[in-house]
Amino acid sequence: MEFINTYLPYILAGISVGGQYALIAIGYTMVYGILRLINFAHGDIFMAAGFMMVYLSASMPLYISIPLVIILTVILGFLVERIAYRPLRTAPRMSIMISAIGVSYLLQNCAWYLTSGLPKQYPKIPWISASVSIGASTTTVVTLITPILTIVLIVALVLLIKHTKIGMAMRAVSRDFETSQCMGIKINSVIGITFIIGSFLAAIGSLLYFTNYSTVTPISGAMPGLKAFVAAVFGGIGSVPGAVVGAFLIGICENILKIKELDMTTFSDAFTFALLIIILIAKPTGLFGEKITDKV
């Protein structure tokens, strides 16, 4: 019983954070699966969703501001793809990667300019910010609902990919970009929908994440974005189930390192990147990744 009371809060926090990383990681892995592009701006879209919530909730009720934040985040993700990536569709891969890095810094600098760089207090969402007791431990409702909501969204996404026409098109494009285009699949539409889905999940992840970490800054998306990217690589980038498993493992492990008795809080972030190095050395394709053979 003492073990549960001592360690349960850390395990629950790890599962919760892992779910939030998973929602971000899916955006990375879906875009990479179709475009072979690491969307470095994805973490900053997550950060922008946090700021939108701060400002919109100050002037309108939550039942309006929350759906509006999700819609605006989806629009932002779509515009990033439309403006920064689509014109470079036939350009060398390095050009697209540089564009992604540029968009990331552009969003960060816009946030610095618009917010003066000051941390903003994230609003309390009454029905998920409340505290709840589990035995002798106290946690928040968001910690408990995050893994459930994450699993529901992932199951819905997998069903969409496996059993819908747009899902079939996504799978075809991820397998062979050029052949799919020749077969009449509208590549731009498929890619646009992929960014829309990724941005939608990032907006949901933002609501859950900033409810726990209650301040938003222009660099708030950097570390969650990097950890979600590591989770995607760890699970096998391009694989949705792999990204989810990787995210939950990273979330749980980094929170276990924060247990007082272990006294390794300082290394909780370093652990994530050490894990990335180890997995790339041991299994470069990740846990669930498939080996890709480039055609000559």
C-alpha positions in Angstrom: 0.0 0.0 0.0 2.8 2.4 0.8 4.4 1.6 -2.6 1.1 2.5 -4.4 0.7 5.8 -2.4 4.4 6.8 -3.1 4.7 5.8 -6.8 1.2 5.9 -8.2 1.1 9.7 -8.7 4.3 9.5 -10.8 3.0 6.6 -12.9 -0.3 8.3 -13.5 1.5 11.6 -14.4 3.8 9.6 -16.8 0.8 7.9 -18.5 -0.9 11.3 -18.8 2.1 13.1 -20.2 2.7 10.1 -22.5 -0.8 10.5 -23.9 -0.1 14.2 -24.6 3.2 13.4 -26.3 1.4 10.7 -28.4 -1.1 13.3 -29.7 1.8 15.4 -30.9 3.9 12.5 -32.1 1.1 11.3 -34.5 1.4 14.6 -36.4 5.1 14.0 -36.9 4.7 10.4 -37.9 1.8 10.9 -40.3 3.5 13.8 -42.2 6.8 11.8 -42.4 4.9 8.7 -43.5 3.5 10.6 -46.5 6.0 13.3 -47.3 9.2 11.9 -45.8 9.4 15.3 -44.1 10.0 16.1 -40.4 7.6 19.0 -39.8 9.8 21.0 -37.3 7.0 23.6 -37.0 4.6 21.0 -35.4 5.7 21.8 -31.8 5.2 25.5 -32.5 1.6 24.9 -33.8 1.0 23.2 -30.4 2.4 26.3 -28.7 0.3 28.6 -30.8 -2.8 26.6 -29.7 -1.9 27.4 -26.1 -1.7 31.1 -26.7 -4.9 31.1 -28.7 -6.7 29.6 -25.7 -5.2 32.2 -23.4 -6.4 35.1 -25.4 -9.8 33.7 -26.6 -10.8 32.5 -23.2 -10.2 36.0 -21.8 -13.0 37.4 -24.0 -15.5 34.6 -24.5 -16.8 31.6 -22.6 -15.0 28.3 -22.7 -17.7 26.4 -24.6 -17.0 28.8 -27.5 -13.3 29.4 -27.1 -12.3 25.7 -26.9 -13.9 24.7 -30.3 -12.6 28.0 -31.8 -9.0 27.2 -30.7 -9.3 23.8 -32.3 -10.6 25.2 -35.6 -8.0 28.0 -35.7 -5.2 25.5 -34.9 -6.4 23.3 -37.8 -6.4 26.3 -40.1 -2.9 27.3 -39.0 -1.6 23.8 -39.7 -3.3 23.8 -43.1 -1.8 27.2 -44.0 1.7 26.1 -43.0 1.5 23.2 -45.4 -0.2 25.4 -48.1 2.3 28.3 -47.9 5.6 26.8 -46.8 5.6 23.2 -48.0 3.3 22.9 -51.1 5.3 25.2 -53.4 8.4 23.1 -52.6 6.8 19.8 -53.4 9.3 19.0 -56.2 12.2 20.7 -54.6 15.1 18.8 -53.0 14.3 17.4 -49.6 16.8 19.6 -47.9 15.0 22.7 -49.2 11.7 21.5 -47.6 13.5 20.8 -44.3 15.0 24.3 -44.2 11.6 25.7 -44.9 10.2 23.7 -41.9 12.9 25.1 -39.6 12.2 28.6 -40.9 8.4 28.2 -40.2 9.3 27.0 -36.7 11.4 30.1 -36.0 8.8 32.4 -37.6 6.0 31.1 -35.4 8.2 31.4 -32.3 9.3 35.0 -33.2 5.7 36.0 -33.9 4.8 34.7 -30.5 7.6 36.6 -28.9 6.5 39.8 -30.6 2.8 39.4 -29.9 3.1 38.4 -26.3 6.3 40.4 -25.3 7.8 37.1 -24.3 6.0 37.1 -21.0 4.6 33.8 -19.7 0.8 33.8 -19.9 -1.4 32.0 -17.4 -3.4 29.2 -19.1 -7.1 29.3 -18.1 -8.5 26.7 -15.7 -11.0 24.4 -17.5 -13.4 23.5 -14.6 -14.4 20.0 -15.6 -10.8 18.7 -16.1 -8.7 21.0 -13.7 -10.5 19.6 -10.6 -8.5 17.5 -8.1 -9.4 13.9 -7.4 -8.2 11.5 -4.7 -7.0 8.0 -5.4 -6.2 6.3 -2.1 -3.8 8.7 -0.3 -2.7 10.3 -3.6 -4.2 13.4 -5.1 -4.2 14.1 -8.8 -6.2 16.1 -11.4 -9.0 14.8 -13.6 -7.0 15.7 -16.7 -4.4 13.1 -15.6 -7.0 10.4 -15.6 -8.9 11.3 -18.8 -5.8 12.0 -21.0 -4.9 8.3 -21.6 -8.6 7.4 -22.2 -9.1 10.3 -24.6 -5.8 9.6 -26.4 -6.8 5.9 -26.9 -10.2 6.9 -28.2 -8.7 9.4 -30.7 -6.1 6.9 -31.9 -8.7 4.2 -32.4 -10.8 6.7 -34.4 -7.7 7.6 -36.5 -6.8 4.0 -37.1 -10.4 3.2 -38.2 -10.2 6.3 -40.5 -6.9 5.1 -42.1 -8.0 1.5 -42.5 -11.7 1.8 -43.5 -12.3 5.1 -45.4 -11.5 6.3 -48.9 -9.2 9.1 -47.7 -7.5 6.6 -45.4 -6.8 4.3 -48.3 -5.4 7.2 -50.3 -3.1 8.1 -47.3 -1.8 4.5 -47.2 -1.3 4.5 -51.0 0.6 7.8 -51.0 2.8 6.7 -48.0 3.7 3.5 -50.0 4.5 5.1 -53.4 4.1 8.8 -53.9 4.7 8.9 -57.7 2.5 5.8 -58.5 -0.4 7.2 -56.4 -0.2 10.4 -58.4 -0.3 8.5 -61.7 -3.3 6.5 -60.4 -5.3 9.7 -60.0 -5.0 10.3 -56.3 -5.2 14.0 -55.4 -1.8 14.2 -53.6 -2.3 17.8 -52.4 -5.7 17.0 -50.9 -4.3 13.9 -49.1 -1.4 15.9 -47.7 -3.6 18.8 -46.7 -5.9 16.4 -44.8 -2.9 14.8 -43.1 -1.8 18.2 -41.8 -5.4 19.0 -40.7 -5.5 15.7 -38.6 -2.1 16.4 -37.1 -3.0 19.9 -36.2 -6.3 18.8 -34.7 -4.6 16.3 -32.4 -1.9 18.9 -31.5 -4.8 21.3 -30.4 -6.3 18.5 -28.2 -2.8 17.7 -26.8 -2.3 21.4 -26.1 -5.6 21.6 -24.1 -4.5 18.6 -22.0 -0.9 19.6 -21.6 -1.3 23.3 -20.6 -4.1 22.3 -18.1 -1.3 20.6 -16.2 1.6 23.0 -17.0 -0.4 26.2 -16.5 1.9 28.8 -18.2 2.5 29.3 -21.9 5.6 30.9 -23.4 6.9 31.2 -27.0 9.2 28.2 -26.4 6.6 26.0 -24.7 6.3 23.8 -27.7 10.0 23.2 -28.1 10.6 20.5 -25.5 7.2 18.6 -25.9 7.7 18.8 -29.6 11.2 17.3 -29.4 10.1 14.6 -27.0 7.1 13.7 -29.3 9.6 13.5 -32.2 11.8 11.2 -30.2 8.7 9.1 -29.4 7.9 8.9 -33.1 11.4 7.8 -34.0 11.5 5.4 -31.0 8.3 3.7 -32.1 9.3 3.7 -35.8 8.6 7.0 -37.6 5.7 6.5 -40.0 3.9 4.1 -37.7 1.0 5.5 -35.7 0.9 2.6 -33.1 4.7 2.9 -32.8 4.5 6.6 -32.1 1.8 6.0 -29.4 3.8 3.2 -27.7 7.0 5.3 -27.8 5.2 8.3 -26.3 3.7 6.4 -23.4 7.1 4.7 -22.6 8.9 8.1 -22.7 6.3 9.8 -20.5 6.3 7.0 -17.9 10.1 6.7 -17.8 10.8 10.4 -17.5 8.3 10.7 -14.6 9.7 7.7 -12.8 13.1 9.5 -12.9 11.4 12.3 -10.9 10.7 10.1 -7.9 12.4 11.7 -4.9 14.1 8.6 -3.8 15.9 8.2 -7.1 17.0 11.8 -7.1 17.4 11.9 -10.9 15.0 14.8 -11.8 17.9 16.7 -13.5 18.3 13.8 -16.0 14.6 13.4 -16.9 15.0 15.4 -20.1 18.4 14.0 -20.9 17.0 10.4 -20.6 14.7 11.0 -23.6 17.6 12.0 -25.9 19.9 9.3 -24.6 17.1 6.8 -25.5 17.0 8.2 -29.0 20.7 7.6 -29.5 20.4 4.0 -28.1 17.4 3.2 -30.3 19.1 4.6 -33.4 22.2 2.5 -32.8 20.3 -0.7 -31.9 17.4 -0.5 -34.3 17.5 2.6 -36.6 14.0 1.9 -37.9 12.4 2.0 -34.4 10.3 -0.6 -32.6 7.6 -0.9 -35.3 9.3 0.8 -38.3 9.7 -0.9 -41.6 12.9 -0.9 -43.5 12.5 1.3 -46.5 14.4 0.4 -49.7 15.0 3.4 -52.0 14.2 2.6 -55.6 17.0 3.3 -58.1 
